Amino acid sequence: YTAYDNLVAKGWTISENPGLAFLEYTTTPSTSSFELISNGTVDYEVDWGDGTVQSYTTNNATHTYSTAGEYVIKITPAAGSTYQPSFNTSGSVSNIAEIDGTGGSQLINLTNAFRGGSNITSFSGNIDTSNVPSFNSFLRECDTLETMPFFDASKRQECMAETQETISMLEEVLTDHPLHSVIIGGDFNTEIK
């Protein structure tokens, strides 16, 4: 017997934990509609968090909810495809409160991805960014950001100017929202306290 079998034998009902999706956006509590914006050639599925699941091959996908509220939107690229979020101050970036997911090899670029996300408080460290070549301005103007994980920037192709821009952005965030420490790795290491 496994632990699972023992619990089922005792009358427990156990559901599978579906785990994290590729990208997950938790919306602000007053969200009544949501527009996803991406770049490149796309093929992905969106679980809008209200029981509606749709597939898209367009860069813009819009959904209207029957009731305003907080929803968890899950994005899953089709096998062999890539996904590049690109809100860049448009779409529903201001309706995003938290960003989570697994990321991975299908996440190909974060340039301007969540720029202007004025209500984003959390960007999870669960997201695998090891295949992302550019983080340029990806969290710029996210003034309510409270957590900043360490990102794998080993594939970064941008020059030192991008890193300096990121440090400047982090200094702005840290001025408004004190964190213990943020460490930026890559071609050079800088610690901001």
HELIX and SHEET records of a PDB file:
HELIX    1   1 ALA A    3  ALA A    9  1                                   7    
HELIX    2   2 VAL A   93  ASN A   95  5                                   3    
HELIX    3   3 MET A  160  ASP A  176  1                                  17    
SHEET    1   A 6 VAL A  53  TYR A  56  0                                        
SHEET    2   A 6 TYR A  44  ASP A  47 -1                                        
SHEET    3   A 6 VAL A  72  PRO A  77 -1                                        
SHEET    4   A 6 LEU A  23  THR A  27 -1                                        
SHEET    5   A 6 ILE A  96  ASP A 100 -1                                        
SHEET    6   A 6 SER A 122  PHE A 123  1                                        
SHEET    1   B 3 ASN A  60  GLY A  69  0                                        
SHEET    2   B 3 THR A  31  ASN A  39 -1                                        
SHEET    3   B 3 GLN A  84  PRO A  85 -1                                        
SHEET    1   C 2 VAL A 182  ILE A 184  0                                        
SHEET    2   C 2 THR A 190  ILE A 192 -1                                        
END                                                                             
